Amino acid sequence: MDLSRFPRRRYTANATPLEFMPRFTQALAASCPAGRGPKIWIKRDDMLGLFPGGNKTRKLEFLVADALAEGADTLITCGAPQSNHCRITLAAAAKEGLKCRLLIEERLPGSFKESASGNQFMFRLLGAESLSVVPAGSKLMEVMQNMADDVTALGRKSYVIPVGGSNALGGLGYVACAQELQQQFFEQQVTIDRLVVGSGSAGTHAGLLAGFLGNHIPIPVIGIGVSRDPVDQEPLVYQDAQAVLDLLNAGVTIAREAVICIGGYWQPNYSVPNAGMVEAVQMLARTEGVLLDPVYTGKAMSGLINLARQGYFKPDENVLFVHTGGLPALHMHEDAVLGRVEVAN
Ligand SMILES: *Cc1c(COP(=O)(O)O)cnc(C)c1O
C-alpha cells in the first residue's frame, strides 16, 4: 500500500531490529508440553526514536506531520499518569519546536503527584506547557476541545491527538511497520507464522492488522488485551483497522474473524502488576537481556508464555513478539518485578 501521499516526519533513522531469541525460546520450551515450544522472535520497537521510544513514536510520525501541515504550534493530548504516549508526544513537540499541553486522566485518585518518577517526572523535564488532571471517566475529547479553545484564545493554533494516538492517521505508523517487517522477512529469510502484540487503545494492533491484510501478508495478529477482555477490545480493533484501510482507499473489508484478542492477562486492572507479568519480565531480562515494561509488554509476553504452555502454538512455529516500549514505567514497579512485594495472581 502506498503511504507516500501522507506527510511523515522521521524520528527513527533505520528499521528497528528483528531478532531471534534463542535463549528465551529454549527456556520457554522447557516449560511447554513434551519440552517443545515455538521459536520466538522479537521486533525491537522499544528501540524507536524519541528515546526511550515505543509504539507511539511511529504513530506520531504521521500525526505530528499532519499538525505541522495544518500550521499548528501546540499539541494537545491525554493519557494516564504514567502515559508513555504523553511523554513521547512531548519529546516530539520539543524536537519540532512546538508547545504541548497534557490532560492526565487520574484512574487512581491521588496517583498524579509532584514527586513521582518514571514518565511523570519526564513530563516535567520535557517541558509540558500545562498539565491538567481530571478524574477517571471524564469526557477526554471534550476537555481537550476546551483546552484547544484556550489555545485559540491566545491567538495560537492547536492540534488535538486522541488517547494513545489511536486514530486512522496514527494507525498508518503500524502499516509502515508491517511494510518494514515484510522487507525484513525477505532480507532475513524468515517465515513468521504468527504475531503477538499488546492491545490497548488499539491503534498498534489495528495498524498491523490493516498493514498485513492490505499487503496480502497472511500472518494472524494476536492482540493480548492490556485493559480489556475480547468482548470489549475486539470491536475497537475492528473499527480502527477498517478506518485505517479506508483512509488508504485499500478497497479491503476486514472479516470480523480476522480480529483476534485474548483476555485474562491484564487483571486485576490496567497497569496493576500480576504474577504472570513478573515472570515474563524476569524471564526475558535474564535470558536475552531485554527489558519489558510492567504495564503493556510484560503482560503481553505473559500471554504469549501461557499460550505456548497451553499448546496454542505448534512446536517450532515462528512467533513474532512486538516489543512496544515503555521502559520508564519499569522504574515505577521495581519492587514488584524483583518479587519484593506480593502481587495479584
Ligand atoms: C500505548 C502502549 C501500548 C498499547 O498500544 P495501543 O496502540 O494503545 O494499543 C503498548 N505498549 C506500550 C509500551 C505502550 O506505551
The ligand as an SDF file (V2000), in Angstrom:
LIG
                    3D

 15 15  0  0  0  0  0  0  0  0999 V2000
    0.4300    2.5840   24.3810 C   0  0  0  0  0  0  0  0  0  0  0  0
    1.2600    1.3620   24.5580 C   0  0  0  0  0  0  0  0  0  0  0  0
    0.8030    0.0970   24.1190 C   0  0  0  0  0  0  0  0  0  0  0  0
   -0.5700   -0.1150   23.5570 C   0  0  0  0  0  0  0  0  0  0  0  0
   -0.6480    0.3000   22.2460 O   0  0  0  0  0  0  0  0  0  0  0  0
   -2.0670    0.7820   21.6600 P   0  0  0  0  0  0  0  0  0  0  0  0
   -1.7790    1.2420   20.3010 O   0  0  0  0  0  0  0  0  0  0  0  0
   -2.5610    1.8440   22.5870 O   0  0  0  0  0  0  0  0  0  0  0  0
   -2.9620   -0.4140   21.6900 O   0  0  0  0  0  0  0  0  0  0  0  0
    1.6520   -0.9830   24.2270 C   0  0  0  0  0  0  0  0  0  0  0  0
    2.8790   -0.8530   24.7790 N   0  0  0  0  0  0  0  0  0  0  0  0
    3.3430    0.3240   25.2330 C   0  0  0  0  0  0  0  0  0  0  0  0
    4.6780    0.3660   25.8580 C   0  0  0  0  0  0  0  0  0  0  0  0
    2.5550    1.4710   25.1390 C   0  0  0  0  0  0  0  0  0  0  0  0
    3.0130    2.6420   25.6080 O   0  0  0  0  0  0  0  0  0  0  0  0
  1  2  1  0
  2  3  1  0
  2 14  2  0
  3  4  1  0
  3 10  2  0
  4  5  1  0
  5  6  1  0
  6  7  2  0
  6  8  1  0
  6  9  1  0
 10 11  1  0
 11 12  2  0
 12 13  1  0
 12 14  1  0
 14 15  1  0
M  END
$$$$
